[in-house]
């Protein structure tokens, strides 16, 4: 066993050259068998307002944030960013963009006794030239919408599944829903067919420029330079990238660590935009190009776009881990270009979770239960000798000739650190194997298996206005 997301070390597939593809087919078959994939439904307070806002060609690409169980922390941080901007600059004056590290710590210029943290997507840091959408499972929509009302953030609920016992949930599913929302949001919007997708605990992107104290700048958040660079570089001489990212944050930092980082970097000059020659893992803060993911979106320049990967998306089959690693491995395998900038690092906080029970976010417990049930079903199915295709089922997943479930049970019994969630660990182990298979020509040669994970065909999306009603799972199948 290794890390909490990658329990296996030195993965090998033995003599079965199609084993990785079999695992992919089985995992997606499990989700479809549970009736979890078929139709996505998005819920906002007023869709007409959203579409009118995004139709404005003067606006920059939106920030779409993936979240669960953190509405209280986000609300406090968003309000802190607004208060800090007013304390430093005067009433109604925001901070100097996402790169303004004064949003994160008490520095000499900050005379107020204000909370130390605010997420990077706080409207008080972003400004009013781009929208911020917060993506949550529909069971959490009402709590988030009430907590973030009048903050400038639009909460979006999403759901997919049969609604009887379990709904689609998990790491991959939440990002899958976010990218599908981005596709719908940017369809037909020719000026900026992009959208940023952020994790909810990102509090800084080090090295971004800030607006000068007395400098007029209509685009002050530091992301615009990257957006402009992507468009300028795109053309006949260089393939149009599917996404652009930064150095990923490996571990969440405490408030004290982030405050010290903010003080150290508050006056540091921004870095020049330079690309990694061999881009690695991009996650947590990524600019996605809908022109590659959705053929309805037109490129914002005259050059011919380098291909369109219809339906391409992060795989919801990755329930407990590896959704980001697998996507990057898929890009590398298929030659889809993506970029990573040097010197800009993602900084993550360790947020407090929402209260539960009658006074808290009851929907978050439902989402956890959905995810745990999917992990339980996957762990059972992948430890038994059956699959989607009864003529060619994958054998039970094994570790050193021992069935994975038995291996984990023995390991759990011998653990000196106490019990762990065997279903989650089994789920992660298989997901790690699927991600690894994408790096092996023999293991990932079945295009049908690959497309079942990364190019899921969906029924037409449903859009609903909420009116702050409590969103219950639909009882009919997708």
Long-range contacts (C-beta under 8 A, 24 or more apart in sequence): 1-411, 1-425, 4-428, 5-320, 5-321, 5-322, 5-428, 5-432, 6-321, 6-322, 6-428, 6-432, 7-425, 7-428, 7-429, 7-432, 8-399, 8-429, 8-432, 8-433, 11-432, 11-433, 11-436, 13-433, 13-437, 13-440, 13-442, 13-443, 16-395, 17-442, 17-443, 17-445, 18-442, 18-443, 18-445, 18-446, 19-394, 19-437, 19-443, 20-433, 20-434, 20-436, 20-437, 20-438, 20-440, 20-443, 20-444, 21-437, 21-443, 21-444, 21-445, 21-446, 21-449, 21-450, 22-387, 22-392, 22-393, 22-394, 22-449, 23-382, 23-394, 23-397, 23-430, 23-433, 23-434, 23-437, 24-317, 24-434, 24-437, 24-446, 24-449, 24-450, 24-452, 24-453, 25-387, 25-388, 25-389, 25-394, 25-446, 25-448, 25-449, 25-452, 26-381, 26-382, 26-387, 26-388, 26-393, 26-394, 27-317, 27-378, 27-382, 27-430, 27-431, 27-434, 27-453, 28-315, 28-317, 28-388, 28-452, 28-453, 28-456, 29-387, 29-388, 29-452, 30-377, 30-378, 30-381, 31-168, 31-316, 31-317, 31-374, 33-388, 34-161, 34-162, 34-166, 34-374, 34-377, 35-161, 35-162, 35-477, 35-478, 36-160, 36-161, 36-162, 36-166, 36-167, 36-168, 36-316, 36-374, 37-160, 37-161, 37-168, 37-316, 37-456, 37-458, 37-478, 38-160, 38-458, 38-459, 38-477, 38-478, 39-160, 39-458, 39-459, 39-460, 39-461, 39-462, 39-478, 40-158, 40-159, 40-160, 40-177, 40-180, 40-458, 40-461, 40-462, 41-138, 41-158, 41-159, 41-160, 41-461, 41-462, 41-463, 41-464, 41-474, 42-156, 42-157, 42-158, 42-181, 42-184, 42-461, 42-462, 42-463, 42-464, 43-138, 43-141, 43-156, 43-157, 43-158, 43-159, 43-463, 43-464, 43-465, 43-466, 43-471, 44-154, 44-155, 44-156, 44-157, 44-463, 44-465, 44-466, 45-145, 45-154, 45-155, 45-465, 45-466, 45-467, 45-468, 46-465, 47-463, 47-464, 47-465, 50-131, 50-154, 50-185, 53-131, 54-131, 54-185, 54-186, 54-189, 55-189, 57-189, 57-190, 57-191, 57-192, 58-129, 59-129, 59-130, 59-131, 59-192, 60-129, 60-130, 60-192, 60-219, 60-223, 60-224, 60-227, 61-130, 61-186, 61-192, 61-194, 61-195, 61-196, 61-223, 61-227, 61-287, 62-130, 62-131, 62-132, 62-133, 62-182, 62-185, 62-195, 62-196, 63-121, 63-126, 63-130, 63-131, 63-132, 63-133, 63-195, 63-196, 63-198, 64-133, 64-135, 64-178, 64-181, 64-182, 64-185, 64-195, 64-196, 64-197, 64-198, 65-119, 65-121, 65-132, 65-133, 65-134, 65-135, 65-197, 65-198, 65-199, 65-200, 66-135, 66-174, 66-175, 66-178, 66-197, 66-198, 66-199, 66-200, 67-134, 67-135, 67-136, 67-144, 67-200, 68-136, 68-137, 68-140, 68-174, 68-200, 68-364, 68-367, 69-140, 69-353, 69-354, 69-361, 69-364, 69-367, 69-368, 70-200, 70-201, 70-351, 70-352, 70-353, 70-354, 71-136, 71-140, 71-143, 71-144, 71-147, 71-148, 71-354, 71-361, 72-147, 72-352, 72-354, 72-355, 72-360, 72-361, 73-351, 73-352, 73-353, 73-354, 74-119, 74-134, 74-147, 74-148, 74-200, 74-351, 75-147, 75-148, 75-151, 76-115, 77-115, 77-117, 77-118, 77-119, 77-122, 77-203, 78-118, 78-119, 78-122, 78-123, 78-124, 78-148, 78-151, 78-152, 78-153, 79-151, 80-114, 80-115, 80-116, 80-117, 80-118, 80-122, 81-118, 81-119, 81-122, 81-123, 81-124, 81-125, 82-122, 82-123, 82-124, 83-112, 83-114, 84-110, 84-112, 84-114, 84-118, 84-124, 85-124, 85-125, 87-111, 87-112, 87-114, 94-123, 94-124, 94-125, 94-127, 94-220, 95-124, 95-125, 96-210, 96-211, 96-212, 96-213, 96-220, 97-125, 97-126, 97-127, 97-208, 97-209, 97-210, 97-211, 97-220, 97-221, 97-222, 98-125, 98-126, 98-204, 98-205, 98-208, 98-221, 98-222, 98-223, 99-205, 99-207, 99-208, 99-209, 99-210, 99-221, 99-222, 99-270, 100-125, 100-210, 101-204, 101-261, 101-262, 101-263, 101-265, 101-266, 101-268, 102-262, 102-266, 103-203, 103-262, 104-203, 104-204, 104-258, 104-259, 104-261, 104-262, 105-258, 105-259, 105-260, 105-261, 105-262, 105-263, 105-266, 106-259, 107-262, 107-263, 107-266, 116-255, 116-258, 116-259, 116-262, 117-203, 117-255, 117-258, 117-349, 118-203, 119-200, 119-201, 119-202, 119-203, 119-349, 120-198, 120-202, 120-203, 120-204, 120-205, 120-285, 121-153, 121-198, 121-202, 123-151, 123-152, 123-153, 125-221, 126-221, 127-219, 127-220, 127-221, 128-152, 129-218, 129-219, 129-221, 130-221, 133-181, 133-185, 134-200, 135-174, 135-177, 135-178, 135-181, 137-167, 137-169, 137-174, 137-363, 137-366, 137-367, 137-370, 138-363, 138-471, 138-473, 139-167, 139-363, 139-364, 139-366, 139-367, 139-471, 139-473, 140-361, 140-363, 140-364, 140-367, 141-363, 141-466, 141-471, 142-363, 142-466, 142-468, 142-469, 142-470, 142-471, 143-354, 143-360, 143-361, 143-362, 143-363, 143-364, 144-361, 145-466, 145-468, 146-468, 156-181, 157-466, 157-471, 159-471, 159-473, 159-474, 160-478, 161-370, 161-473, 161-478, 162-476, 162-477, 162-478, 163-473, 163-474, 163-475, 163-476, 164-475, 165-373, 166-369, 166-370, 166-373, 166-374, 167-370, 167-473, 168-316, 168-370, 168-374, 169-319, 169-367, 169-370, 169-371, 169-374, 170-316, 170-318, 170-319, 170-320, 170-371, 170-374, 170-375, 171-318, 171-319, 171-320, 171-321, 171-323, 172-314, 172-315, 172-316, 172-317, 172-318, 172-319, 172-323, 173-316, 173-319, 175-314, 175-323, 175-324, 176-313, 176-314, 176-315, 176-316, 176-456, 179-288, 179-293, 179-313, 179-314, 180-313, 180-458, 180-461, 182-288, 182-290, 183-290, 183-293, 183-294, 183-297, 184-461, 184-463, 186-290, 186-294, 186-297, 187-290, 187-294, 187-296, 187-297, 188-296, 188-297, 189-297, 190-297, 190-298, 190-300, 191-300, 192-227, 192-300, 193-289, 193-290, 193-291, 193-297, 193-298, 193-299, 193-300, 194-227, 194-230, 194-287, 194-288, 194-289, 194-290, 195-287, 195-288, 195-290, 196-223, 196-285, 196-286, 196-287, 196-288, 197-285, 197-286, 197-288, 198-284, 198-285, 199-283, 199-284, 199-285, 199-348, 200-351, 201-252, 201-348, 201-349, 201-350, 201-351, 202-249, 202-284, 202-285, 202-346, 202-347, 202-348, 202-349, 203-258, 203-347, 203-348, 203-349, 204-258, 204-261, 204-262, 204-346, 204-347, 205-246, 205-285, 205-344, 205-345, 205-346, 205-347, 206-261, 206-265, 206-343, 206-344, 206-345, 206-347, 207-268, 207-270, 207-271, 207-343, 207-344, 207-345, 208-270, 208-344, 209-270, 210-270, 222-270, 223-287, 225-273, 226-273, 226-287, 226-341, 227-287, 229-273, 230-287, 230-289, 230-339, 231-300, 231-301, 234-299, 234-301, 234-303, 235-301, 235-303, 236-303, 236-304, 238-337, 239-306, 239-337, 240-289, 240-291, 240-292, 240-299, 240-303, 240-305, 240-306, 240-337, 241-289, 241-292, 241-337, 241-338, 241-339, 242-288, 242-289, 242-292, 242-293, 242-309, 242-312, 242-331, 242-336, 242-337, 242-338, 243-282, 243-286, 243-287, 243-288, 243-289, 243-338, 243-339, 244-282, 244-286, 244-287, 244-338, 244-339, 244-340, 244-341, 245-279, 245-282, 245-283, 245-284, 245-285, 245-286, 245-287, 245-338, 245-339, 245-340, 245-341, 246-282, 246-285, 246-340, 246-341, 246-344, 246-345, 246-346, 247-340, 247-342, 247-343, 247-344, 247-345, 247-346, 248-281, 248-282, 248-283, 248-284, 248-346, 249-284, 249-345, 249-346, 249-347, 249-348, 251-348, 252-348, 252-349, 252-350, 253-347, 253-348, 253-349, 253-350, 254-350, 255-349, 258-347, 258-349, 261-347, 271-342, 271-343, 271-344, 272-343, 273-341, 274-341, 274-342, 274-343, 275-339, 275-340, 275-341, 275-342, 276-339, 276-340, 276-341, 276-342, 279-338, 279-339, 279-340, 280-328, 280-340, 281-324, 281-325, 281-328, 282-324, 282-328, 282-338, 282-340, 283-324, 283-346, 284-346, 284-348, 285-346, 292-336, 306-337, 307-336, 309-336, 309-455, 310-455, 311-451, 311-455, 311-456, 311-457, 311-458, 312-336, 312-454, 312-455, 313-454, 313-455, 313-456, 314-454, 315-453, 315-454, 315-456, 316-456, 317-431, 317-434, 317-453, 318-431, 318-434, 318-435, 319-371, 319-374, 319-375, 319-378, 319-427, 319-431, 320-371, 320-375, 320-424, 320-427, 320-428, 320-431, 321-427, 321-428, 321-431, 321-432, 322-428, 322-431, 322-432, 322-434, 322-435, 323-431, 325-435, 326-431, 326-434, 326-435, 326-438, 326-453, 327-454, 329-435, 329-438, 329-439, 330-438, 330-450, 330-454, 332-438, 332-439, 333-438, 333-439, 333-444, 372-421, 372-423, 372-424, 374-427, 375-421, 375-423, 375-424, 375-426, 375-427, 376-423, 378-423, 378-426, 378-427, 378-430, 379-405, 379-422, 379-423, 379-426, 379-427, 380-405, 382-426, 382-430, 383-426, 397-426, 397-429, 397-430, 397-433, 399-429, 404-429, 404-430
